[in-house]
Amino acid sequence: MSLLTNLDGVIGPTAHISVLDRGFLYGDSVYEVVRTFQGRLFGLQEHLDRLRQSADSIYMRVPWSDSQIQAEVERTLQQTHWLESYVRIVVSRGTETKVSLQPSRDLKPSLLIVISEIDPQPQLSQIGIHLQVVNRLRNDHRALSPAAKTGNYLNNILALLEAQQQGADDALLLNGQGQVTEATTSNLWIVRQGSVQTPPPSVGILQGITRHFLVQILQRHQIPYAETLLLPSDLTQAEEAFLSSSVRLLMPINRIDQMPLPHCPGPMTRWLWDELLAEMDRAVTENIPLAQSA
């Protein structure tokens, strides 16, 4: 894999982090994943806004301005030799002088940027993936809120491993009330009875940036859309379903548990894929955020 890193301004093929870094020791960090499209950063401002929201929710200070972070990302991208990139921006609370759960008062946050090569041409999967509703519950918002994108991903990892042990590709997690939340790194969407539906933030999800853009597209085209409380039994009524995330964009679902979906990818999934790519193309061409290009 082609890889480039930038740790606190030092660019190289690898980065070395102290064993006393709180992100390493405790997952005490926040992060965002951005992709490029046609060689340009896509949706960066929306991701940086969420990065700061995540940091605020865990009482972490981000000392760099958005323009400083963007400059470091772009400076690193300039040294890559490939066409399209996955960009991971990580802010750790900092490095301790001793092992302690209590953060030191004078901690200096650390900024890590990891860039790797991705497929230069986004393609909608014609096969899709198999989701499994797992026993592992989504984190309760009163413990570690799913709305914060932190480095503590053990909940998601365990759910993914459980799903894979049952022969699935990814997990679908429920909350403590038995309501559907999301997959391990993606938001869930279903189409049923002529409406595009996705779980509301209140059930315990990370509000995806791609999710936000898809909602804009649906509303602009007056496509029936709703944030809906979903139970596992509701999924049996889905005519098609897909996941959304920043790098894969849309991923069709071919099976939930042992139930095959009637269409994969379905007509709405195909239409949204084309509309999203068109919006991304217009956004990077006009050099304005997608949220302003609608």
N, C-alpha and C positions, 0 to 999 in steps of 0.2 A: 504493500500500500504506500502511495506517495503521501508524505506527511511533513508538516512544518509546524514549529511551535514558536511562541513568543512569550517568555516568562519575564514579567516586569521589564519589558523593553529589549530583552536579549533574544534574538531570533536564531534558531538553529533546528537541526533535524530532530533533536530530543531536548527535553527539559528535565532538570533534576530538582526535586522538591524535598525539603527537609522532612525527616520522619516526625518532627514536632509541629509540622503544619497542621492546623486544625481541620482543614478540609480533608486531609489524609487520615487524621486520627479519628474524626467524629462525623465526617460528612458535613462539617460546619462551613458551608459554602452555598453560593447561589450561582446559577448558570443559565445561559441561553444558547440555543442552536439556531444559526442563521444559514441560509444557503445563498449562493449566487445564481443568477439567471442571466444568460447572455453575458457572463463575466462580470455582472454588477451585483452588488449586495441588494437583496430584496427584503423589504419590510424591516430594515434594521432599526428604525426609530421605534416601531411598535415593540420590538424585542427589548430594546434598551429601557423603554418605559416599564415593561413587565419585570425586567431585572431589578430595577429600583423598588418596585412594589414588593418583590420577593424579599429583597434585602431589608426593607422597612419592617416586614412581618416577622423577621427573626432578629430584629434589633441590631442590624449590621449597617455600618457606614460604607458607602461607595465614594471614595475621595476623588475619583476622576469625573470630569464632565463627559457628556455624551460625545462631544466633538473630539475629546482626547482619546476615548475608547475607539471611536470610528477611525481616527488617524492611525492608531496602532494596528487595527485590523487591516486597513488598506495598505499600510506599509508592509505588513507580512504577506498579504496577497500579491503584492508586486514582485515578491521573490519566488512565487510558485511558477511552475512550467506547464501547468495543465489548464484546461478550459473552464471547468466548473468546480466549485468547492463547497464542502461542508465546513462551517465555521463555528467552533464552540468557544464561547466566552465565559470564563469561570472567575469568580471573585471569591477568594478564601478570606476568612476573618483574619488570618495571619499566622505567624509562626511563634510558638511559645519558647520560653527558655527552659521549661520543665513540663512534664506530663501533668496536666491538671484540667479537670472539667470546667473550672472557673476561668473564663477568659481574662487575660491580663488587661489592665487599664490602658497600657500604652501600645497595644497591638497595632501593627501596621498591615492593612489588607494587602493581598497579593493579587495581581492580575495575570491570568494565564489565557492565552489564545492558542487553540489547536485547529489547524487547517488540514483537511485531507481531500483527496480527489474523489469526485462523484461522477456518475454517468453524465456526459456532456449533453445528452438529449433526454429529457424526462419522458418516460413511457408509462402509460396506464397498463397495469398488469391485466392480462387476459385470463389468468388462472385464479387470482385471488388468494386469500388465506383462510385458514380454519381457526375460528375462535372457540375457546372453551370457557364457560362460566365456572370459575374456581371457588373453592371454599375460603381462600384467603381474602379477607375483607380489605377494602380501601381504607386508608388512614382516616380516622375521625378528625374533623376540622378542629376539634378542641384539643387534640394531641399534636399532630404535625399536619398543618393544613395542606391539602392537595393543591390549593390555589397558589402556593409558593413553590417555585421551581428550585429546589435545593439539591445539594449533592447527596443527601440521604435518600437513596433509592432502594434500600433493602426490601421494602414492602413490594415494590414493583418486580424486583428480581425474583423474590420467592414466588410471586404469582406466576411469572413467566415460566419458571422451572416446573411448577405444578402443572401448568397447561401442557408443557412439552412432554412431561411424563405420561400424560393422557393422550398423546399423539397429535396435539394441536400445535399451531404455529404461534399463537399468542393467547393471552388471558383476557377475559372480560371480568372486571371486578364489580362486586356489589358493595353497597354500604351497610351499615348496621341495621337499617330498616328493610333490607332486601331489595333495594332499588338499584337499577343498573347505573353505573358511573361511566367508566371508560376502559380502554385497553391500557397496557402497561406504559406506552409512550404516545398514545394517539387518542383523539376524541372519536366517539362512535356516532354514526348517523344511520337511520333506517328510513325507508320509504314505505308507507302503508296508507291505503285508502286515499290516495291522491295527495298526500302531505309528506313533506320532508321533516323528519323529527330528530331531535338530539336532546340528551339529558340537560337540564338546567344546572347552572353553577352550584345551586343550593344542595345538590346531592353529594357534592364532593369531587369536583374535577379541576384540572388545570385548564383555564380558559385559553385554548390554543389560538395562536395568531392566525393560522390558516382557517380555523373555525370562524374567527371574526370576519375574515375576508369572504368566506362562503356565505355567511349570513347577509353581508352587504349585497352580494350577487343575487341571492334569492329575493331579497326585499326589493331591489331595483327592478327585477323582472316580474315582480308580483307573483312569485311562485308560492303556493301555500306552504307555510313553514311554521313550526312551533317548537318551543322548548318544552318537553313533555316528560313527566315522571314515568319511567318505564320499569316494569317488572319483567323478569325472565320470560314469563308466559306471554307478554306482549310481543316478544321477538318472533314468536311463531307466526305472527301475522305479517311479517316483513316481506315485501315483494323483492326488495334489494336492500343491501346495506354496504357501508364502506367506512373506513377510518380516514381521518385527516391528520396530517402532521407537516412540519415545516420542510423536511427534506424529501420524504416520499410524496408529499402533496395529498393524493388520494390513493387508498388501497382498497380495492373491492373485497368483499367477504363472500366466500363460497359456501361456508358452513358454520353454523353456531351449534355447539355441542354435536349431536348426531343429526341435526336437521339441515339438509341442503337448502340453499336459497334458490328461489325460482329463476333469478337472473343474476349473472355474475360475468362481467360487469353489466349492470342494468342500464336502461336508457337515461335515467336521471344522473347516474354516476358518470356516464360518458358525456352528457351535456355539461355538467358542472366542471368536469376535467377541461373541456374545450374552453369554457368561459373563464376559468381560472387562469389558464395559460395565456389567453388573450388579454386579460387584465394585467397579468405580470409583464407581458410584452409591452403593453402600453405604458405601464408604470416606469419600467427601466428606460424605455425610449424617451419618454418625456422628462425623465429624471425627477420624478415627484413620488412621494409615498403613495402606495395603492389606496390608502384610506382617502386621499384627496383627489384621486383620479376617477372615482366613481361619479 
